[in-house]
Amino acid sequence: MNHPVHVRTMRRDEIAWAIDQAAREGWNPGLHDAACFAAADPQGFLVAEVDARPVGCVSAVSYAGGFGFVGLYIVLPQWRGQGIGWRLWTEGMRRLEGRVVGLDGVPAQQDNYRKSGFRLAWQNMRFAGTARAASGDAGDPSQRLVPLAAIDFAMLCADDRRVFPAPREDFLRAWIGMPDAAGLACIDADGGLAGWGVIRRCRDGHKIAPLVAGRRAVAERLFEALCACVPEGDAIFLDVPLPNADAVALAESRGLRGVFETARMYTAPPPPIELGRVYGVTSFELG
C-alpha cells in the first residue's frame, strides 16, 4: 500500500457513516441506530482513514463486568486485500483485551474469527416476512400489554440481564426511546414482567429486536402487537437464535422465512444467559 493508514476512534457524529456502510452490505440497520450505539460505548467505534478519508470501520464495544462485543467490521470494497481490515481488527481487539468478547460472524468471516480465538456458541437466523393482521387471540386475560416506556426501568434492566451478559442501561434507555419505534411489555397479574419487545424502522421495513419472553404464548402476543404498530404488509424482520426451537417455530408460524445467517462466537465459554427467553436478538452489531 502506497498510502499510510490511520486508525482512530470515531466521534459520535461519525458513527452514522459506519451504519451507512452496514446498509450497503445489506445488513439493514435501523434508521436511528447510530445514536443508540453511541450510548452503549461512545469510544467503541474505530475508523480507518487513508488521506483523511474513511475506508473502513469496526466496533469494539466495552460493557461493564468484563464483556465486549465486536461488530460493524467493514472495509470499503476498493480497499480490501491491503491489510486495512487487520489493522482495524487488531486495534479493536486490543481495546477489549482482558474481556470475554462476542460477535455475530457472517459465514465468509467465520474461519478468520476462529483463527483469532473465537469459538462457535450457536447459529442465528434472520427471518423475514410481512406484517399481518393479528389472529384475534387476546392471550392470557390475566396479562396486559403496556408501553415499554411506562414500566419501571429498573425492572426492565433486571430482565435484560437475564438475556444479555452485561448491564447496558444507557443503551437500553436510548433503544426504547428512539424515534420511529414502538416498545411493548407484557405484565403479569402480580406486576411482574412476562415479556417485552421493540420494533423499529430500518432501511427496509421494520425489525423486532429484541423480543424477550418466558413463554412462547407471550412472545407470540408481543410479536403480533408489535406488528400491529406498523402498516399491514410492511416487511418484518426477526433475528432468531436457532437453539430456541420455540422462537424458530414462532417465526415459521407467522410465515417468515430465513434469509441471512450468522454465528454467535465467543473468545471464552459462552456467558450464562437464558437463551430460551430470546425470541429476537437485539442487534448483530452490539449483541
Buried (B, 14 or more C-beta within 10 A) or exposed (E): EEEEBEBEBBEBEBBBBBBBBBBEBEBBBBBBBBBBBBBBBBEBBBBBBBEEEBBBBBBBBBBEEBBBBBBBBBBBEEBEEBBBBEBBBBBBBEBBEEBBBBBBBBEEBBEBBBEBEBEBBBBBBBBBBBBBEBEEEEBBEEBEBEEBBEBEEEBBBEBBBBBBBBBBBBBBBBBBBBEEBBBBBBBBEEEEBBBBBBBBBBBBBBBBBBBBBBBBBBBBBBBBBBBBBBEEEEBBBBBBBBBBEBBBEBBBEBEBEBEBBBBBBBBBEBBEBBBBBBBBBBBBBBB
